Amino acid sequence: MKKSLSLLAAAALLLCGCGQNRDQILKVYNWSDYIDESVIPEFEQWYEEQTGEKVRVIYQTFDVNETMLSKIEKGHEDYDVVCPSDYIIERMLAQDLLLPVSRDFGSTPNYIDDNLSPYIRSCFDKIVGHGKNANDYAVGYMWGTTGIMYNTKYVTAEEASSWDILRNPKFADKIFIKDSARDVFSQIILLLRQDDIKSGKVTMDELMLDSSDKALADVENYMQQVRPLVAGWEADFGKDQMTQERGWISLNWSGDGVWAAEEAAEMGVDLQFSLPKEGFTVWFDGWVIPKYAQNTKAARYWINFMSRPDIVIRNVEETGYVSCSGAAEVMEAFTDEEFEPIDLSYFFGEGAEAVCANPVLYPDRADIERSTQEHDWGDRTPELIAMWGRVKGENANAMTGIVIGVVLAAALAFAIYKRLSDRRRKTSRRRK
């Protein structure tokens, strides 16, 4: 069983057996494999040192945003701090399900505001808050980009520089696409509206707010042309298929791109990650305090602790994701002379104009200027999901069935191999 489940059980026993008050319990709800769990008992000790009060963390995990949201929205679960994705933060603000994150830390340093990247702060400013600024209600945790992962043996950098590669019959049955309606729609609408973007008729940010019938129909029409070429619509197995050369192209997330490239290199396979010229989206997850939280003090201290540079570094090293922290210590920790210098001043501030860092994890300023961010579709979400169902046909093509069979047959062997790999390379993005 996962360590988190053991921690939960132990905490529950303590709660029941020792009669602890609720203000001595902090209920945390986070993504699976999204933290260095050794920092949890350290937080408990640190909290007591800072406040003179004891707290016990009950730590639970989820795998889908909507699962977490349903428990809070419909079940009124009293989680004290959770970690939703960008569009869910937006939805929770719209439904008045969040409390402000107070910066009242007494004599404890404010690690949140001292270290949060200015770029991430600007992204949260763009969240549709319905009269509220998301920076007052959420603190960025991890972030990344959406792009094209490709095998250089079969695909050129020029071919992978455009989203239109997905429609190239040359790569039939070698294309894997994330089973994520939101992510796919956002990239394809950027491709289809290139003329409007270049003429100034519309901006990329404005396109991300377009949930019209026409936009849906245009994306659906394009994806129906892509569909016969797709080997699989995948939630997590696509990166494995890429490392084994069963796939040559994958619409994927940057974290998966780095993981797959490292795994593939050990097999003599060269995988690269491209941010297409038409534009792309960034994603981010953030800590929030839900409306029904009962220990808001410990919750804000938790968020502050998670923003402390040394804790940030440990969580990044454990999970393989990229932190929203712009602390100098974080930049230093992930500087790597293996890479050419790139301009990361947008993220880390002045003095970061030439940093040697992995451009997949930290894109250069010139690349990030072609990015935008997704939004919640609100009442239009069912239309988006219905469109995606029609694209996939809800009955996989023959190749998809073959691929799934192969994946299942190889699952045990590859799982053993993966468990022996460096845990720092574990990355998996999960959006609905």
C-alpha positions, 0 to 999 in steps of 0.5 A: 500500500502507498505510504500515504494510506499508512499515514492516513490509517495511523492518523485516524487511529490517533484521532479516534484513540486519543481524542484529539481535537479537530484543531490538532488535525490537518486534513490534506488532499493531494494528487498521488505521487505528488510530494516527498512524504518524508516532509509530512512529519517534518511539517508537524514538528516545524508547526509545533516549533513555530506555533507552540501547538501540536498538529497531526496530518491526515494525508489522502490522495486522488487521481482526478480533479473531479473526484476531489471537487465532488467530495467538497462540492457535494459531500462538504468534506472538511479537507483543510488544504487541497491541490486542484488544477488551474481550471478547477481553481477557477470553478471553485472560485465561481462556486464560492468554495474557497477561503482566502489564504491568509499570510498571518504567520506571526514571526514565521517568514512568509515563504509564499510571497517571498518566493512565488515566481512572478510568472506564476503570479501573473498566470493566477491573475488571469484566472477568471475569479468572478470578482476575486483575484486567484492569488488571494485564494490559491498558491502555485505548487507545480506547473508545466507545458503541453507539447509534442514528444517525438522520436528523432529517428522517424520525425524531424524537428521541423515536422514536430514544430507544428500541431499539424503533424497530428494530421500527417498520414506519414505517421499513421498508427504511430501517434498517441494523444492524451485522452484529455478533451480540454488539452487537445481542444486548446492546442488545436484551436490555436492551430486553426485560428492562426490567421486570426492570431497573426492578424490581431483579430484575436489573442491566444488568451481570448481563444481560450475563452471561446467555447462556442459551437463553432469552435467545438465544431471546427476542432471536432472536424479537425480531430475526425481527420486525425482519428484514423491515424491515432494508435491510442488515446491514453491517460498514462501509457503513451510515454511508455509506448514512446520509450519502446518505439511503438509510438513516434509522436505523442501530444503530451505534457512536459513532465512526461516528456522529460521522464520518457526522454530519460527512460528512452536514452537508456534504451538508445532511443532519442526522444525530444519535446517540442513546443509548436510554433502556433502556440501551446498551453501551460498548466499549473496546480495550486494549494487552496483552503476549501470552504468547509476546512476546519483548521485554516491556521494549520492549512495556511502554515502547510502552504507556507511550509510547502513554499520554503525553498528546501522543501520545494527542492525535495518535492521536485526531486522526488516527483519530477515536476517543476515547482512554481517557486522562483526562489534563487535556491531553486534556480541554483538547485536545478541549474545544469551545465549540460544545457545551453543558457536560456532566458528565465528572467520571466520566471526567476526575475532579474539575473536569470537572463542566461541560466543553464537549465532543461528547456523542457522543464523551464522554457526559454522566454522566447518560447513562453511568449507563445503560451496561454492558459486554459479555463473552466468551461462552466456550463459548457463542459458537457458539450466539450465532453460530448465532442470528445466522445464523438472524436474518439468514437467511443469504440476504439479503432483496431490499432487502439485495441492492439496497442491496449492488448500489447500494453496489458501484456507488457504491463507487469514486466515494464512496471518492474523495470519502472520501479527500479528507475530513479523516482525523480523521473516519475511524472504523470499528468492527469486532467479530465 
